[in-house]
Amino acid sequence: MAKPQEKVSFGERLKQIGMVFRFTAKQDRWFAPLAFAAVVIPLALTVVAFLVWGWFAIPLGILFTLLCLLIVLNLRSNRAMMNAAEGQPGAAAQIMESMRGDWRVTPAVSSTTQMDMVHLVIGRPGVILLAEGNPQRVRGLLGQEKRRLAKVIGSAPLFDYVIGQEEGELPIRKLRMTLMKLPRNLTGKDVNALDKRLKALSARPQLPKGAIPKNMRPPRGAFRQSRGR
């Protein structure tokens, strides 16, 4: 089941907004001018409305000013976050973990020493694999994961994307919008059942390939003795 969201106090919420302001201002040189305009223009309109309608316009003007500022902050902070995340290992998983909705994210279910990785996401659209790293290597990882998951996902849809800027790849700044546009193929119960099956698959111990080492082999005659009991 999805983890319940913890309640955040008003003071903590203000600290979070302050951190977003500082991060966005550092990453985006257009944020400060746009934020300034989002405050000055509505306040100027509020003054005009006050002269026409009186004190009634002041609270509405303040709310409108805050709304404009939050819209600018939301748009520019998302853009700044995407710019900062582009090219960073594991960025796709971090973006998915911050998305609203019931998305079950397992980062790096498959990876290499060269920082190539495949993330597993379970949601209402179905099963989603997100690959980051060298396109040639991650396509091999994707193929392995698709064969492994095919044993347990049944008829659930399976989507896979390679994150990147080349042809046929998904730019990370379009990741959220692309996944939000996917059809909702599963119900909440389906997502829970699928999540349990995939967790059981990941928890299943993998037997080593090849011959069994001599120190792990049972003593001679043990099998015959057990059958003779």
N, C-alpha and C positions, 0 to 999 in steps of 0.2 A: 504494500500500500504506500501511497505517497506520504511523505512526512508532513505532519501538520505544521503550518507556519507559526513561528514564535511571534508573540506580540512585541512590538517595538515601541518604546516610550517616545513622547513628543521630543524630549531632549536628544535622544539617540537619532531620531528621524532628522532633526535639524543638523546634527553632526554629519550624517550621511549626505544630506543635500550640500552642505559646505564642502565635503570632500569631492563631490561630483563637480561643483563649481570650480574648485582649484584644478582638478584634473583636466576639465574641459578647456579652461583658460590656458593651461600650459600646452595642450596638444593642438588647439585650434585658434589661430590668430584672429579669426573673424568673430569669435564668440563674444568678446568684450564689446566691440562696436554694436553687434546685433542685440546683445542684452541691454546695452544703454538705450538703443532705439526702442526696444520693447517696453522700457520703463518711461522714457520721456514723452513719447507720442501719446500713449494712453493718458498720462497725467495731464498733458496739454488739452486733450479732449475733455478730460474731467473738469478742468477749469472753465472751459467754454460751456459745458453742460451745467455747471454750478451757476454761472451767470444767467442761464436761461431758465433752469428749473429749481434752483435753490439747493439747500442742503441735502435734499433727497439724492442728488447725483453723486455725492462724495463716496458713500459706501459702495455704490455700484462701480464707480470709477476705480476704486482701490482693488476690488475683486477682479475687474477686467484687466488691470495692470499686472496683478499677480498671475492671472491666467496666461497673458501674453509672455511673461517672463518664463513661466514653466514650460510653455510650448517651445520656446527657443532653446531652453536648457535641454529638454528631452531630445529634440532633433539634433542639436549640435553635439551633445554628449554621446549619443549613439554613433554618430559619424566619427567622433574622436576615438571611441572605443574600438571601432572597426579598423581604423587606421593604425592604432597601436597594436592590435591583435594580428594584423596581417603579417604572415611570415613567421609567427611565433609558434613553436611546437606546442600542441595541445590546445590551441586557441579555439578550435571548433567545439571541443568538449566543454570548455569554459562558457562559451556563448550559449550552448544548449542548456547548461545547468542554470543559467540566469534567465531563461525564457519562462514566461508565464504558461501555466497549463500543466497537465500531467505528462511530463516527459521523464522517462527512466533512463538515466545516462550512466553508462559504464565506460570510463575512459580507458583507452589503450588495451583493449581485449587482445590485440595482436600488435607486436612491434618488433623493430630491429634495433641493432646497436647504432645505426645511423640516424636515429630519431624519426624513422618512418613508423606510423602507427595508424591503427584502425579503431574507431570508437563505435560502441554499440548503443543505439538509442531505441527505446520502445515507447510507442505512443499510440494515439488513436488512428493515425494513418497505417500503422503496422510496425515492422522492424526496419530500422534505418542504419546503414553502415556509412560512416564518414571517414574517409582516408586522408591523411596528411603526410606529406613528404615527397620523396622522389617518385614521379608518376609511374616509372617502370617497376620499381620495387613494390609500391603500394597496391598496384593492380594484382600482383601475385598474392599479397596478403588478403586482398578482397576476395579473390577466388577461393582461398583456403577457408575463410570465414563463411562464405556463402555455402560451401559444401558442408561445413560443420553444422550450420544452423538449419539447413534444409531437413535434417533428421528430426527436428523437434518443433518447428514453427507451423507445420501443417499447411493449411490454406491461407495463413496470414500473408499479406503482401510484403515483399522485401524490396527496399529501395537502397541504392548505393550511389555515393557521390565521392568524387575526388576533388578535394579543395585546392584551388589554384587559379591562375590567370590565363592558362593556355586554352586552346580550343577543346571543347568537350569537358572542361573542368568548371567547377562552381566557385566563383569568387566568394570569399568569406563574408563580404559585406552584403551579399544576397542570400546568405544561408537562412536567416530567420524568415524572410519573406517567402522563400522557396518552400520551406517545410510547413509554414502556416497555410500555404495554398494547397497542400496535399489533401486529398479527400479523406474524410473520417470513416475509415473502413471497419473499425473495431469499436465495440462498446467498452465501458469501463470494466466490466467483468472479464471481457476477453483480454484486456490489457493486463489485469491482475494474474489471470491464468497463464498467459504467455510469459510474463515476468517470472513466475515461479518455475516454469519449465526451463527457462534459459538459465536461471540461477542454479537449478539442479544440474544442468549440463556443465556449467562452469565449475561446480563443486565436485563433480565426479573425478576421482583420481585417474590419472593417465598412466597406463602400464608402459614400462620402457620397452622399446623395440629391440629385437635381436635376441641372441641366446641368453638364457638365464645364467648369471654368474655362478661358479661352482660353490661359493660359500653360501648361496641362497637356495641351492637345490636340496630337496629332502633326502635323507639317507636311503641307501638301497634297501629294498624290501619293505619300506614303510607303506607303499601303496598296496602291496599284496597283503600285508598284515591288516590294513584297515578294511580291505574287502573280505578278509576271512572272519571278521568279527560278526 
